[in-house]
Amino acid sequence: MRLTSENAKIYVAGHRGMVGNAIWEHLSDAGYTNLVGRTSDELDLRDPHATRDFFAAEQPDFVVLAAARVGGILANDRYPADFIDDNLAIQQSVIRAAHNTGVDRLVFLGSTCIYPKHAPQPMPEDSLLTGPLEPTNQWYAVAKIAGHKLCEAFHRQHGDDMLTLMPTNLYGPGDDFDLETSHVLPALLRKAHAAKGTAPEGGDAPVTLWGSGTPKREFLYVEDLADAVRFVLEAPEEELRDAAPDGMLNVGVGEDLSINDLMALIQDVVGHEGPVEHDESKPDGTPRKLVDTSRMDALGWTAQTALRNGIEKTYDWYREQEALNVAR
């Protein structure tokens, strides 16, 4: 059942993270005032009993499942058990509780890392499970595939209105800039910023990229994803199912660029003029990850934020946070 009332109760799971917070703010700006959220300290979504009790008490009408353990190549490789175990537990708790309380619609947020490493480009939704995954993030990918299949199964068996959005690589204000856990775009932004004016001989120090820099990636500004979530919440169910019989919709921008070209763009935004080096002992990851957005295109939704504009906004936010940390 579609979202039509501004008074409908919407539970945003993971509302303190980059994605969840963007969705919360976007829904609030759109006039939806009955939003519900809990921090991980207040509610451990890995606990099915606590999650069940929360749903029974709050009785949300709509659910956006943005809560997840996320990270880049290094974090995925270092903590495989955490990535698969925590995400499976969160998804199962929330999706089952949503079913048991009869929510009108649940939107589950996945990731395009679910697609095979050598999927056709751009990657259509029906390429899921047609080949081996990228080994460096397979733990997270398997969990996200299971979450989508759980939504699909509840729809098939019980008629639950549950949908999955598969966003491409996300970035924006609130991103993780920790080099141990971050994804590529915020990591390169931080490296370029930190290298400015720090070379021993003066000028800008070099920035090191993992791998060859030739893999291509597509980047979606987080506020565009928030807009896509609202769009899907408000869309008629029959239109969504006509476009996506399996309940899965890719969300992207329809174009990508190499990591080397991304680095050049970041250098231009940051004002970094130092050299770029490559550590080819580190993995490249999937060669290319461009998603086929034809299903969302057919529904009438497209991303609005150009990559440079989004990077500029993200860099402004990062510098503001850095200034606040220095002031403390």
C-alpha positions in Angstrom: 0.0 0.0 0.0 1.5 3.4 -1.0 2.3 6.3 1.3 -0.4 9.0 0.9 -0.8 10.5 4.4 1.6 12.9 6.0 0.5 11.5 9.3 1.5 7.9 8.5 4.0 6.5 10.9 7.3 5.8 9.2 10.1 3.9 10.9 13.5 4.6 9.5 15.9 1.9 10.7 19.4 3.3 10.9 18.4 6.9 11.0 21.7 8.1 12.5 23.8 6.7 9.6 24.6 8.7 6.4 21.8 7.0 4.4 19.2 6.8 7.2 19.7 10.4 8.2 19.4 11.7 4.6 16.1 9.7 4.3 14.8 11.1 7.6 15.6 14.7 6.6 14.2 14.3 3.1 10.9 12.8 4.4 10.7 15.5 7.0 11.2 18.2 4.4 8.5 16.6 2.3 6.0 17.1 5.1 6.1 13.7 6.8 6.1 14.5 10.5 5.4 11.1 12.1 8.9 9.6 11.8 10.2 7.0 14.3 13.8 6.1 14.9 16.0 4.4 17.5 19.7 4.5 18.0 21.6 1.2 18.2 22.1 1.9 21.9 18.3 2.2 22.3 17.4 -0.8 20.1 19.7 -3.6 18.9 18.1 -4.7 15.7 20.2 -7.9 15.8 18.0 -8.9 18.7 14.7 -10.4 17.3 12.9 -10.2 20.6 13.7 -6.5 21.2 12.8 -5.7 17.6 9.5 -7.6 17.8 8.6 -5.7 21.0 9.5 -2.4 19.4 7.3 -3.1 16.4 4.4 -4.3 18.6 4.6 -1.0 20.7 5.1 1.4 17.8 3.0 -0.2 15.1 4.7 1.6 12.2 2.8 1.9 8.9 5.9 2.0 6.7 9.4 0.9 7.2 12.7 1.9 5.5 15.4 -0.6 6.4 18.6 1.4 6.1 20.3 -0.1 9.1 23.4 -2.2 8.2 27.0 -2.8 8.9 28.9 -1.2 6.0 32.5 -0.6 5.0 35.0 -0.6 2.2 37.3 -3.3 0.8 39.6 -3.3 3.9 36.8 -3.6 6.4 35.0 -6.3 4.4 38.2 -8.3 4.2 39.2 -7.9 7.8 35.8 -8.5 9.5 33.9 -11.1 7.3 32.0 -12.7 10.1 30.7 -9.4 11.4 29.6 -8.3 7.9 27.6 -11.4 7.2 26.3 -12.2 10.7 25.2 -8.7 11.7 23.5 -7.9 8.5 21.7 -11.2 8.3 20.5 -10.7 11.9 19.3 -7.1 11.4 17.4 -8.0 8.2 15.7 -11.0 9.5 14.6 -9.3 12.7 13.2 -6.2 11.0 11.6 -7.9 8.0 9.9 -10.6 10.1 8.7 -8.0 12.6 7.3 -5.9 9.8 5.4 -8.9 8.5 4.0 -9.8 11.9 2.7 -6.3 12.5 1.3 -5.9 9.0 3.2 -2.8 7.8 1.8 -1.2 4.6 5.1 -1.2 2.8 8.7 -2.0 3.6 11.6 -0.7 1.5 14.9 -2.6 2.0 18.1 -1.0 1.0 20.6 -3.4 -0.6 23.8 -2.7 -2.6 24.9 -3.3 -6.1 27.8 -5.4 -4.8 25.2 -8.2 -4.9 25.8 -8.6 -8.6 28.4 -11.1 -10.0 31.9 -9.8 -10.4 31.7 -10.1 -14.2 28.0 -9.2 -14.6 27.0 -7.6 -18.0 27.3 -3.8 -18.0 25.2 -2.0 -17.2 24.0 -4.6 -14.6 20.3 -5.4 -14.9 18.4 -6.7 -11.9 18.0 -10.1 -13.5 21.8 -10.7 -13.5 21.5 -11.5 -9.8 22.9 -15.0 -8.9 24.2 -15.6 -12.5 27.9 -15.8 -11.5 30.5 -15.6 -8.8 30.7 -12.6 -6.5 33.6 -10.3 -6.0 35.6 -12.1 -3.3 36.5 -8.9 -1.3 32.9 -8.1 -0.4 31.2 -11.5 -0.7 30.2 -11.6 2.9 28.2 -8.4 2.8 26.9 -9.3 -0.7 25.5 -12.6 0.5 23.7 -10.9 3.4 22.2 -8.3 1.1 21.1 -11.0 -1.4 19.4 -12.9 1.5 17.6 -9.7 2.6 16.2 -9.2 -0.9 15.2 -12.8 -1.2 13.5 -12.6 2.2 11.4 -9.6 1.0 10.6 -11.4 -2.2 9.6 -14.6 -0.3 7.3 -12.7 2.0 5.6 -11.1 -1.0 5.3 -14.3 -2.8 3.9 -16.4 0.1 2.0 -13.7 2.1 1.5 -10.8 -0.3 3.5 -8.4 1.8 4.4 -5.2 0.1 8.1 -5.4 0.4 10.6 -3.9 -2.1 14.3 -3.7 -2.4 16.3 -0.7 -3.7 19.8 -1.5 -4.9 21.8 1.8 -4.9 25.1 2.1 -6.5 28.1 3.5 -4.6 26.9 6.1 -2.2 28.6 9.3 -0.9 27.6 12.5 0.7 27.4 14.4 4.0 27.7 12.1 7.0 30.0 9.6 5.1 32.6 7.6 6.8 36.1 9.1 6.3 38.0 6.6 8.4 40.6 5.1 6.1 40.2 1.8 7.8 36.5 1.4 7.0 35.6 4.0 4.4 34.6 3.5 0.7 36.8 4.8 -2.1 35.3 8.3 -2.6 35.5 9.6 1.0 38.9 7.9 1.4 40.3 9.8 -1.6 38.8 13.0 -0.4 40.4 12.7 2.9 43.8 11.7 1.5 43.8 14.6 -1.0 42.9 17.1 1.7 45.5 15.7 4.2 48.2 15.8 1.5 47.8 19.5 0.7 50.9 21.5 1.7 52.5 18.6 3.5 55.4 17.5 1.2 58.7 17.8 3.0 60.1 19.9 0.2 57.0 22.1 0.1 53.8 21.8 -2.0 51.4 18.9 -1.9 52.4 15.4 -0.9 51.5 12.4 -3.1 48.2 10.5 -2.7 48.3 6.7 -3.0 45.5 4.8 -4.7 44.8 1.1 -4.1 45.3 -1.0 -7.2 45.7 0.2 -10.8 43.0 2.9 -10.7 41.4 1.5 -13.8 38.3 -0.1 -12.4 35.1 2.0 -13.1 32.6 3.0 -10.5 29.3 4.8 -10.5 28.5 7.2 -7.6 25.1 8.3 -6.3 24.7 11.3 -4.0 23.0 10.2 -0.8 20.2 12.8 -1.1 19.3 11.5 -4.5 18.8 8.0 -2.9 16.6 9.6 -0.2 14.5 11.1 -3.0 14.3 7.7 -4.6 13.1 6.1 -1.3 10.3 8.7 -1.0 9.4 8.2 -4.6 9.0 4.4 -4.1 7.1 4.8 -0.9 4.6 7.0 -2.7 4.3 5.0 -5.9 1.2 2.8 -6.5 2.0 -0.9 -5.9 0.7 -2.1 -9.3 3.1 0.3 -11.1 6.0 -0.9 -9.0 5.2 -4.5 -9.6 4.7 -4.0 -13.3 8.2 -2.4 -13.5 9.8 -4.9 -11.0 8.0 -8.2 -10.7 10.7 -9.4 -8.3 10.4 -6.3 -6.2 14.0 -5.1 -7.0 15.0 -1.7 -8.4 18.4 -0.5 -9.2 19.1 3.1 -8.2 22.0 4.9 -10.0 22.9 7.7 -12.3 23.6 5.8 -15.5 27.2 6.7 -16.0 30.6 5.8 -14.4 34.2 6.8 -14.4 37.6 5.2 -13.6 39.1 5.6 -10.1 41.9 7.5 -11.8 39.4 9.9 -13.3 37.6 10.2 -9.9 41.0 11.0 -8.3 41.6 13.8 -10.8 38.1 15.2 -10.2 38.7 15.1 -6.4 42.1 16.8 -6.8 40.4 19.6 -8.8 37.7 20.1 -6.1 40.2 19.9 -3.2 43.0 21.9 -4.9 45.5 19.1 -4.5 48.3 19.4 -7.1 50.7 16.6 -5.9 51.4 13.4 -7.7 49.2 10.3 -7.6 50.8 6.9 -6.9 49.4 3.4 -7.1 49.9 0.5 -4.7 49.2 -2.4 -7.0 49.8 -4.9 -4.2 46.2 -3.9 -3.1 43.1 -5.4 -4.9 41.2 -3.6 -7.6 37.9 -5.2 -6.7 35.2 -5.6 -9.4 36.4 -4.2 -12.8 33.2 -2.3 -13.4 29.9 -1.6 -11.5 27.5 0.3 -13.7 23.8 -0.4 -13.0 21.0 -0.6 -15.5 18.4 2.0 -14.3 15.8 1.2 -16.9 13.2 0.1 -14.3 13.4 3.3 -12.3 13.6 5.3 -15.5 10.3 3.7 -16.6 8.7 4.6 -13.3 9.7 8.3 -13.9 12.6 8.7 -11.4 16.1 10.0 -12.2 19.0 11.2 -10.1 19.5 15.0 -10.1 22.9 15.7 -8.6 26.0 15.9 -10.8 29.1 14.2 -9.5 31.2 17.3 -9.1 28.4 19.2 -7.3 28.0 16.2 -5.0 31.7 16.0 -4.2 31.8 19.7 -3.6 29.0 19.5 -1.0 30.6 16.4 0.6 34.0 18.2 0.9 32.3 21.3 2.4 30.7 19.0 5.0 34.0 17.3 5.7 35.8 20.5 6.3 33.0 21.8 8.6 33.3 18.6 10.7 37.1 18.9 10.8 36.8 22.5 12.0 34.4 21.5 14.7 36.7 18.7 15.8 39.6 21.2 16.1 37.4 23.6 18.0 36.7 20.9 20.6 
